[in-house]
Amino acid sequence: MIGADGIQDHEEEAPDWVAYYRRTLGREPRPLFTKGIGFMRSEGVAPGQAVEVGFGDGTETLALLEAGWRVLAVDVTPQAEEVLLSRTPADRLDHLEIRIGPAQDAALPPVDLLYAGYALSFLAPDHFQRFWARMRASLRPGGFVIVNVFGVQDTWAGDESMTFVDGDAVTRMLAGLDVLDLVEEDADGDSASGPKHWHVFDIVARQPFA
């Protein structure tokens, strides 16, 4: 389930998603999102077509809509749609498309920005690879990728239903992109279910124009 820090707890119990999302209303956008948007603003990138995978309570999708982006918001949890629609201003609804279902099955438009905060690693390895290949094929020249992926030293590593990567795998994933920022976190910390070791790669990258 999603923990208090906005990251999915590694538990089998069925969560009350609507209750969780409503508890987190009003949080600030996640730091990686804010950092990536900062890079885009410094480059003078105009709003275009964004995709958010694992939109959850909708905080980052709403920030994109407010900034003038068109957003395809994808989440596997049906209740997320209810929460996001209830928060979206009426004059932004025509800029929003919601798809409920697995990310690897989502048909992507030409993409100017792909954002996924702590979501992609919850795809099984073959699903992760399918989605990543589809995203790379959909990324427009100059398009940005802002994502987190879990590393092989993470406490949850070894779960075959998830994807974990090492530095070499990250290098292969980003081959052909301009890497603007890559930070590796490999440290003990807290989660909503208790202490754990976090191994996470934070990525901001851009598709070259030529």
C-alpha positions as CSV (number, residue, x, y, z in Angstrom):
1,M,0.0,0.0,0.0
2,I,1.1,3.6,-0.3
3,G,2.8,4.8,2.8
4,A,2.8,8.1,4.7
5,D,5.8,9.2,2.6
6,G,3.9,8.6,-0.7
7,I,5.7,5.4,-1.5
8,Q,3.9,2.1,-1.8
9,D,4.3,-0.1,1.3
10,H,5.3,-3.6,0.4
11,E,2.4,-5.4,1.9
12,E,-0.3,-7.8,0.6
13,E,-3.3,-6.3,2.5
14,A,-5.9,-4.5,0.3
15,P,-5.6,-0.8,1.0
16,D,-8.4,1.8,1.3
17,W,-7.1,3.9,-1.5
18,V,-9.7,6.7,-1.3
19,A,-9.1,7.1,2.4
20,Y,-5.4,7.2,1.8
21,Y,-5.5,9.7,-1.0
22,R,-7.8,12.0,0.9
23,R,-5.4,11.9,3.9
24,T,-2.5,13.1,1.7
25,L,-4.4,16.0,0.0
26,G,-2.5,19.2,0.2
27,R,1.0,17.7,0.2
28,E,3.6,19.4,-1.9
29,P,4.8,17.9,-5.2
30,R,7.6,15.4,-4.7
31,P,11.2,16.8,-4.7
32,L,12.2,14.9,-7.9
33,F,9.2,16.4,-9.8
34,T,10.0,19.9,-8.6
35,K,13.7,19.4,-9.6
36,G,12.8,18.2,-13.0
37,I,10.3,20.9,-13.7
38,G,13.0,23.4,-12.6
39,F,15.3,22.0,-15.4
40,M,12.4,22.4,-17.9
41,R,11.8,26.0,-16.9
42,S,15.4,26.8,-17.1
43,E,15.4,25.5,-20.7
44,G,12.3,27.5,-21.5
45,V,10.2,24.4,-22.3
46,A,6.6,25.3,-23.2
47,P,3.7,23.1,-21.8
48,G,2.8,20.3,-24.1
49,Q,1.7,16.6,-23.6
50,A,2.6,15.0,-20.3
51,V,2.1,11.5,-19.1
52,E,2.1,10.6,-15.4
53,V,2.3,7.0,-14.4
54,G,1.0,6.1,-10.9
55,F,-0.8,9.5,-10.4
56,G,-2.2,8.5,-7.0
57,D,-3.7,11.4,-5.2
58,G,-3.1,13.6,-8.3
59,T,-0.8,16.2,-6.8
60,E,1.7,16.2,-9.6
61,T,-0.9,15.9,-12.4
62,L,-2.8,18.9,-10.9
63,A,0.5,20.9,-10.9
64,L,1.0,20.1,-14.6
65,L,-2.6,21.0,-15.5
66,E,-2.3,24.3,-13.6
67,A,0.9,25.1,-15.6
68,G,-1.0,24.6,-18.9
69,W,0.0,21.0,-19.8
70,R,-2.2,18.4,-21.3
71,V,-1.9,15.3,-19.1
72,L,-2.6,11.6,-19.6
73,A,-2.8,10.3,-16.1
74,V,-2.3,6.5,-15.7
75,D,-2.9,4.4,-12.6
76,V,-3.8,0.8,-11.9
77,T,-6.1,1.8,-9.0
78,P,-9.7,2.7,-10.0
79,Q,-10.3,4.8,-6.9
80,A,-7.5,7.2,-8.0
81,E,-9.8,8.5,-10.8
82,E,-12.5,9.5,-8.3
83,V,-10.0,11.5,-6.3
84,L,-8.3,13.2,-9.2
85,L,-11.6,14.2,-10.9
86,S,-12.9,15.6,-7.6
87,R,-9.8,17.8,-7.4
88,T,-9.6,19.0,-11.0
89,P,-10.9,22.5,-11.8
90,A,-13.7,22.4,-14.4
91,D,-11.7,24.6,-16.8
92,R,-8.9,22.0,-16.8
93,L,-10.9,18.9,-17.5
94,D,-10.5,19.2,-21.2
95,H,-6.7,19.0,-20.7
96,L,-7.0,15.8,-18.7
97,E,-7.3,12.2,-19.8
98,I,-7.4,9.4,-17.2
99,R,-6.7,5.7,-18.0
100,I,-7.1,3.1,-15.3
101,G,-5.1,0.0,-16.0
102,P,-1.5,-1.4,-16.1
103,A,1.1,1.1,-17.3
104,Q,2.6,-1.5,-19.7
105,D,-0.7,-1.7,-21.6
106,A,-1.3,2.0,-21.9
107,A,-1.2,3.4,-25.4
108,L,1.0,6.6,-25.2
109,P,0.6,9.7,-27.3
110,P,3.7,11.6,-28.5
111,V,5.2,12.6,-25.1
112,D,6.9,15.9,-24.1
113,L,7.2,14.9,-20.4
114,L,7.0,11.5,-18.7
115,Y,6.8,11.6,-14.9
116,A,6.6,8.6,-12.7
117,G,7.3,9.0,-8.9
118,Y,8.1,5.7,-7.2
119,A,5.8,3.8,-9.6
120,L,7.7,2.1,-12.4
121,S,9.6,-0.4,-10.1
122,F,6.2,-1.9,-9.1
123,L,6.0,-3.3,-12.6
124,A,7.4,-6.8,-13.1
125,P,10.6,-6.9,-15.2
126,D,9.0,-7.8,-18.5
127,H,6.3,-5.2,-18.0
128,F,8.8,-2.6,-17.0
129,Q,10.8,-3.3,-20.2
130,R,7.7,-3.2,-22.3
131,F,6.6,0.2,-20.9
132,W,10.1,1.7,-21.1
133,A,10.5,0.7,-24.8
134,R,7.1,2.1,-25.5
135,M,7.9,5.4,-23.7
136,R,11.2,5.8,-25.5
137,A,9.4,5.3,-28.8
138,S,6.8,7.9,-27.9
139,L,9.2,10.6,-26.6
140,R,9.3,13.6,-28.8
141,P,12.6,15.4,-29.6
142,G,13.4,17.6,-26.5
143,G,11.0,15.5,-24.4
144,F,11.8,15.0,-20.7
145,V,11.8,11.9,-18.5
146,I,11.5,12.4,-14.7
147,V,11.4,9.1,-12.9
148,N,12.6,7.1,-9.8
149,V,13.6,3.4,-10.0
150,F,14.5,1.1,-7.2
151,G,18.1,-0.3,-7.0
152,V,19.3,-3.8,-6.3
153,Q,20.3,-3.0,-2.7
154,D,16.8,-1.9,-1.7
155,T,15.2,-3.9,1.1
156,W,12.5,-5.1,-1.3
157,A,14.9,-6.4,-3.9
158,G,14.4,-10.0,-4.8
159,D,10.6,-9.6,-5.2
160,E,10.1,-11.1,-8.7
161,S,6.9,-9.0,-9.1
162,M,9.0,-5.8,-9.1
163,T,11.9,-4.4,-11.0
164,F,15.3,-3.5,-9.5
165,V,18.2,-2.1,-11.4
166,D,21.9,-1.5,-10.9
167,G,24.1,1.3,-12.3
168,D,24.8,-0.6,-15.5
169,A,21.1,-1.2,-16.1
170,V,20.4,2.5,-15.6
171,T,23.1,3.4,-18.1
172,R,21.5,1.1,-20.6
173,M,18.0,2.5,-19.9
174,L,19.3,6.0,-20.6
175,A,21.4,5.3,-23.6
176,G,20.8,7.9,-26.2
177,L,19.2,10.4,-23.8
178,D,20.9,13.5,-22.4
179,V,21.1,12.9,-18.7
180,L,20.6,16.2,-16.9
181,D,20.6,14.8,-13.3
182,L,21.2,11.3,-11.9
183,V,21.2,10.8,-8.1
184,E,21.6,7.5,-6.4
185,E,20.3,7.1,-2.8
186,D,21.6,4.1,-1.0
187,A,20.9,4.5,2.7
188,D,18.8,3.4,5.6
189,G,15.7,5.3,6.2
190,D,12.0,5.1,7.3
191,S,8.9,4.0,5.5
192,A,5.3,3.8,6.7
193,S,5.8,0.1,7.5
194,G,9.0,0.8,9.5
195,P,12.7,1.1,8.9
196,K,14.1,-0.1,5.6
197,H,17.1,0.3,3.3
198,W,16.4,2.6,0.3
199,H,18.2,2.2,-2.9
200,V,16.7,4.5,-5.5
201,F,17.9,6.2,-8.7
202,D,16.4,9.6,-9.3
203,I,16.6,10.5,-13.0
204,V,16.1,13.6,-15.1
205,A,16.9,13.1,-18.7
206,R,16.0,14.6,-22.1
207,Q,15.5,13.2,-25.6
208,P,18.0,15.0,-27.9
209,F,16.6,17.2,-30.7
210,A,18.7,15.4,-33.3
